[in-house]
């Protein structure tokens, strides 16, 4: 069940990013990760994930601020 939940989250995040409706970042675990290219808002800034399977908090490794 965790794998299907992760796949649904992955598809949802891709769809939201494609529509430029950028979601707030939420802490995840290894079953629910952010894909490369996914954009999130965290602490008032927009971030893009630099790799698939990202579970790090934006502002640290694995994310690049969108300017």
SELO-7625 format. One record per residue (C-alpha): x, y negated, z negated; residue in one letter. Coordinates in nm, 4 decimals, padded with zeros to 6 digits, m for minus. Layout:
residues N
+----------+----------+----------+--------+
:        x :        y :        z : residu :
+----------+----------+----------+--------+
:        X :        Y :        Z :      a :
...
+----------+----------+----------+--------+
END
This chain:
residues 67
+----------+----------+----------+--------+
:        x :        y :        z : residu :
+----------+----------+----------+--------+
:  00.0000 :  00.0000 :  00.0000 :      x :
:  00.2857 : m00.2406 : m00.0694 :      x :
:  00.4121 : m00.2048 :  00.2875 :      x :
:  00.0745 : m00.2969 :  00.4358 :      x :
:  00.0476 : m00.5959 :  00.2007 :      x :
:  00.3919 : m00.7119 :  00.3110 :      x :
:  00.2994 : m00.6747 :  00.6782 :      x :
: m00.0189 : m00.8780 :  00.6274 :      x :
:  00.1761 : m01.1517 :  00.4475 :      x :
:  00.4360 : m01.1519 :  00.7252 :      x :
:  00.1684 : m01.1898 :  00.9972 :      x :
: m00.0117 : m01.4608 :  00.7996 :      x :
:  00.3060 : m01.6602 :  00.7480 :      x :
:  00.3983 : m01.6319 :  01.1163 :      x :
:  00.0507 : m01.7516 :  01.2180 :      x :
:  00.0555 : m02.0442 :  00.9766 :      x :
:  00.4012 : m02.1495 :  01.0894 :      x :
:  00.3005 : m02.1251 :  01.4564 :      x :
:  00.0031 : m02.3515 :  01.3911 :      x :
:  00.2242 : m02.5943 :  01.1946 :      x :
:  00.0037 : m02.5479 :  00.8909 :      x :
:  00.2970 : m02.5070 :  00.6586 :      x :
:  00.2172 : m02.3198 :  00.3368 :      x :
:  00.3596 : m02.3852 : m00.0071 :      x :
:  00.6466 : m02.1544 : m00.0983 :      x :
:  00.5588 : m01.8834 : m00.3502 :      x :
:  00.7991 : m01.6534 : m00.5320 :      x :
:  00.8017 : m01.3102 : m00.3667 :      x :
:  00.9544 : m00.9692 : m00.4227 :      x :
:  01.1143 : m00.7210 : m00.1858 :      x :
:  00.7693 : m00.5958 : m00.0772 :      x :
:  00.6568 : m00.9443 :  00.0349 :      x :
:  00.9325 : m01.1404 :  00.2050 :      x :
:  00.9634 : m01.4417 :  00.4331 :      x :
:  01.0668 : m01.3786 :  00.7959 :      x :
:  01.3340 : m01.5761 :  00.9788 :      x :
:  01.1928 : m01.9008 :  01.1169 :      x :
:  00.9085 : m01.9195 :  00.8666 :      x :
:  00.8495 : m02.2729 :  00.7360 :      x :
:  00.7398 : m02.3509 :  00.3812 :      x :
:  00.6947 : m02.6589 :  00.1666 :      x :
:  00.8839 : m02.6606 : m00.1632 :      x :
:  00.9398 : m02.9565 : m00.3959 :      x :
:  00.8121 : m03.2004 : m00.1340 :      x :
:  01.0435 : m03.0816 :  00.1447 :      x :
:  00.9942 : m02.8508 :  00.4426 :      x :
:  01.2272 : m02.5525 :  00.4640 :      x :
:  01.2842 : m02.2860 :  00.7292 :      x :
:  01.3985 : m01.9339 :  00.6456 :      x :
:  01.7371 : m01.8485 :  00.7954 :      x :
:  01.6880 : m01.4700 :  00.7951 :      x :
:  01.4279 : m01.1919 :  00.7799 :      x :
:  01.3496 : m01.0491 :  00.4382 :      x :
:  01.4136 : m01.3757 :  00.2559 :      x :
:  01.3125 : m01.3767 : m00.1134 :      x :
:  01.5314 : m01.6688 : m00.2242 :      x :
:  01.3964 : m02.0032 : m00.3474 :      x :
:  01.4284 : m02.2855 : m00.0932 :      x :
:  01.7101 : m02.5217 : m00.1799 :      x :
:  01.9473 : m02.2367 : m00.2456 :      x :
:  02.0857 : m01.9770 : m00.0048 :      x :
:  01.8772 : m01.8492 :  00.2845 :      x :
:  01.6898 : m02.1717 :  00.3668 :      x :
:  01.7604 : m02.4811 :  00.5743 :      x :
:  01.5848 : m02.8119 :  00.5124 :      x :
:  01.3879 : m02.9364 :  00.8145 :      x :
:  01.4649 : m03.3015 :  00.8830 :      x :
+----------+----------+----------+--------+
END
